[in-house]
């Protein structure tokens, strides 16, 4: 075998080694980032609820939960807001289900 053929053989072996190493690293990377897909799916599904809760929290903070006001105390206002949020959530869910189908 000539020096050129030996060098070619060595390069082929080195290339196979690099290819195997790359496959192993890719498999490790896929395993380590698999949770990201699950987290994104959860975030997509929870997004409407998170938006509703965020808006509701902002409204409650803006209006304040303390002090006596006409129409009941803080808990009564929170309960009425919760009922309104539930109705909005149900209507949104129905709209979303119709849109998906």
C-alpha positions in Angstrom: 0.0 0.0 0.0 1.3 3.4 -0.9 1.5 6.4 1.5 -1.5 8.0 -0.3 -3.6 4.9 0.1 -2.7 4.7 3.8 -3.5 8.3 4.4 -6.9 7.9 2.6 -7.6 4.9 4.8 -6.7 6.8 7.9 -8.9 9.7 6.9 -11.9 7.3 6.2 -11.5 5.8 9.7 -11.2 9.3 11.3 -14.3 10.4 9.4 -16.3 7.4 10.7 -15.1 8.1 14.2 -16.2 11.8 13.9 -19.6 10.6 12.5 -20.2 8.2 15.4 -19.2 10.9 17.9 -21.6 13.4 16.3 -24.4 10.8 16.4 -23.8 10.2 20.1 -23.7 13.9 20.9 -26.9 14.5 19.0 -28.7 11.7 20.9 -27.5 13.2 24.2 -28.7 16.6 23.0 -32.1 15.3 22.0 -32.5 13.6 25.4 -31.5 16.7 27.3 -33.9 19.0 25.4 -36.9 16.7 25.2 -38.6 18.5 28.1 -38.8 21.7 26.0 -41.4 20.2 23.7 -43.5 19.2 26.7 -43.1 22.7 28.3 -44.1 24.4 25.0 -47.2 22.2 24.6 -48.2 23.0 28.2 -47.6 26.7 27.7 -49.7 26.7 24.5 -52.6 24.9 26.3 -52.4 27.1 29.4 -51.9 30.4 27.6 -55.6 31.4 27.6 -55.9 30.6 31.3 -52.7 32.4 32.1 -53.9 35.5 30.1 -57.2 35.4 32.0 -55.5 35.1 35.4 -53.1 37.8 34.5 -55.8 40.2 33.4 -57.9 39.4 36.5 -54.9 39.9 38.8 -54.2 43.2 37.2 -57.8 44.3 37.6 -57.9 43.2 41.2 -54.7 45.0 42.0 -55.9 48.2 40.2 -59.2 48.2 42.1 -57.8 46.9 45.3 -59.2 44.2 47.5 -59.3 46.0 50.8 -61.8 48.3 52.3 -65.6 48.1 52.5 -67.4 49.1 49.4 -70.9 48.9 48.2 -71.8 45.5 46.9 -69.9 43.4 49.5 -66.4 42.9 50.7 -63.3 41.7 49.1 -64.3 38.1 49.0 -67.7 38.8 47.5 -66.0 40.9 44.7 -63.5 38.1 44.2 -66.3 35.6 43.9 -68.2 37.7 41.4 -65.1 38.2 39.4 -64.4 34.5 39.4 -67.9 33.8 38.1 -67.4 36.3 35.3 -64.0 34.8 34.5 -65.5 31.3 34.4 -68.2 32.4 32.0 -65.6 34.0 29.7 -63.5 30.9 29.9 -66.3 28.6 29.0 -67.3 30.8 26.0 -63.7 30.9 24.9 -63.3 27.2 25.2 -66.4 26.6 23.1 -65.2 29.0 20.4 -61.8 27.4 20.4 -63.3 23.9 20.1 -65.5 25.0 17.2 -62.5 26.6 15.5 -60.3 23.5 15.8 -63.0 21.2 14.4 
